[in-house]
């Protein structure tokens, strides 16, 4: 139990005093920073009991090799390597992480505005425009890799068509099972998008509610 004057209690009180909007925006910024350090997508290639799992980050991809079901080593290569087979995926991910950075900057600007007296007194229309900007950048950063990675990965792999951001397939020559899907970085970005959008929209919703006139004292709905 926290004592009244404990540093933890004081810190929690200060954080709560920021309000739900700034707390959500701050958490979103932290999550975007974390997502920048994690893979956005992964691709698995299995041949019998042997398997290669490639995870794609901003400038490098990491391949974990398993032979006979046991880990056999990890290889980390930059996309610029002459032996990298994922040039198209590298181009897409470079853009995806750049959009992630843009989203980070937008969140930081909005958090700064909401921390200033001017931002707390912004008119409803300005809050709406700000909310739409955050929402647009957030959705673009989130969905761009979903749309662009499958085509780029199909171009790099060449053996079959990768028809979605996640899924599975098999090829017969040689018999190979493939599976792919979003990495941890993309899931964390999804959470950041939810928090960042909520933090940007809340002041607008609050402003709209404040515009609705309150009923006069003693007013009752007619039966």
Secondary structure, 3 states (H helix, E strand, C coil): CCCCCCHHHHHHHHHHHCCHHHHHHHHHHHHHHHHHCCCCEEEEEEECCEEEEEEECCCEEEEEEEECCEEEEEEEEECCCCCCCCHHHHHHHHHHHHHHHHHHHHHHHHHHHHCCHHHHCCCHHHHHHHHHHHHHHHHHHHHHHHHHHHHHHHHHHCCCCCCCCCEEEEEECCEEEEEEEECHHHHHHHHHHHHHHHHHHHHHHHHHHHHCCCCCCCCCCCC
